[in-house]
Amino acid sequence: MANQEHLNLLRQGAKTWNQWRQKYAEVQPDLSSATLDNADLSDYDLHGANLRKASLIHANLYEAYLSYAIFDESNLNGAFAYVADLVGASFFKTNLLFVAFNGANLSRANLRGAYLGSASFMGANLNHADLSHAHLNGTDFRTASLKGTIFEQASARWTIWGAVDLSLAKGLATIKHYGPSTISIDTIYQSHGKISEKFLRGTGVPEPFILYAQSLIAEHIKFHSCFISYSTKDQLFVEQLYLDLQCNGVRCWFAPEDLKWGDKIRSRIDESIHLYEKLLLILSEHSVCSQWVEQEVETALAKERKRGHIVLFPIRLDNAVMNIGDGWPTLIRNTRNIGDFTCWKQCDTYKKSLDRLLRDLKTEV
């Protein structure tokens, strides 16, 4: 049973709880079997906490510090754990139905036998995590990092393996398939065709496709895909740039085409930036004052820190970013080489700037 003193402290809010954790770092919080349904635990320091058999249905764990926490046999059905730190956490036989782990760090986490039905790991770090005997019914692994991830004897059906590198995942050939799953073309490319044929057959990939998979990667993808972040007041420029990038073979998307009516805008933008490889940031007097653009920049910078490579590509339409004295535009100005499209209405100058951008968006072969 949970320690009542620890539960009382938890309910006093993140500030009080985190100060207590800092003061008594040697104490392992005991929240075992606690009922924390719908609890807001965002930004809480719960590293190493004992949450065994706890109920965390629809709990908010956004950006929580949960490394080496113990969730064995707990219930996180519908929980929200975007960009949480779950390094080495244990989820042995845990119910994780409909949990959103988008962008979370689950490296070396123990997910043996976990129930991951419709859970989302979009953009998550699952390097060397153990998912052996896990139930992957409808689990979404789009853009997740799966280096050394163990899938021994896991079961799968309607699982989404989109835009992931499976070449270093372990135990794919042992997965038990109880229905078809989705394999994207991007996954074939990113894995350089090094995917178990038995695994591909189990997902429902046709035999002719498996036979010619190697030929599909003979021609490397030339450009990184990108998501365009901008102010709607710069729509005219963005539409022209979008068409020119598409015509040159760059896979790119921007909000007016992607966002559906009724979408939760922030979460959809976060998902888009995790899904695409680069964020093309359009800097202008309008965008540097945009709260939405600022949030997109924050998400891209967080992805850079996690992945260890450049995601943010800034270009400017005027001198606004060069004249601001503080805030995120100053950070961009001081740390990035910003592309110059200030004379974009002049055809020759625009073409030179576009050629430079295309060069920088080329993938490394």
QUIHU-V571798 format. One line per field, one symbol per residue. ss: DSSP state (A for helix, B for strand, O for the rest). phi: phi as a letter, one per 40 degrees, with the letter a starting at -180 (. if undefined). psi: psi as a letter, one per 40 degrees, with the letter a starting at -180 (. if undefined). Layout:
ss->???
phi->???
psi->???
//
This chain:
ss->OOOAAAAAAAOOOAAAAAAAAAAOOOOOOBOOOOBOOOOBOOOOBOOOOBOOOOBOOOOBOOOOBOOOOBOOOOBOOOOBOOOOBOOOOBOOOOBOOOOBOOOOBOOOOBOOOOBOOOOBOOOOBOOOOBOOOOBBBOOBOOOOBOOOOBOOOOBBBOOBBOOOOOOOOBOAAAOBBOOOOBBOAAAAAAOOOOOOAAAAAAAOOOAAAAAOAAAAOOOOOOBOOBBBBOOAAAAAAAAAAAAAAAAOOOOBBBAAAAOOOOOOAAAAAAAAAAAOOBBBBBBOOOAAAOAAAAAAAAAAAAAAAAAOOOOBBBBBOOOAAAAOOOOAAAAAAAAOOOBBOOOOOOAAAAAAAAAAAAAAOBOOO
phi->.ccccccccdcchccccccccccbcccccbbcgccbdgccbcgccbcgccbdgcbbcfcbbdfccbcgcbbdfcbbdgcbbdfccbdgcbbdfccbcgcbbdgcbbdgccbdgccbdfcbbdgccbdgcbbcgcbbcgcbbdgccbcgccbdfcbbafcbbbfbcccbcbgccccccbicbbbcddcccccfgcbdccccccchccdccccbdcccbcccccbccabcbacccbdccccccdccccccgccbaaddccccdgccdccccdcccccccbbccccaccccbccccdcccdcccccccccgacbcbcbbbacdccbccagcccdcccbbcccbbcbcccdcccccccccccccccccc
psi->iihdddddddeeiddddddddddgdehhhhfheihfheihfheigfheihfheihfhfihfhfiheheihehfihfheihfhfihfheihfhfihfhehhfheihfheihfheihfheihfheihfheihfheihfhehheheihfhehhfhfiiihfihghfihedeiiedeehhheiiihhiddddddefeghhddddddeehidddddeddddedhihdiiiihhhiieefdddddddddddddeehhiiiddddhiheihdddddddddddidihhhhhidddeehdddddddddddddddddfihdhghiieaeddeeheaaddddddeeihhihfdfeehddddddddddddddeiih.
//
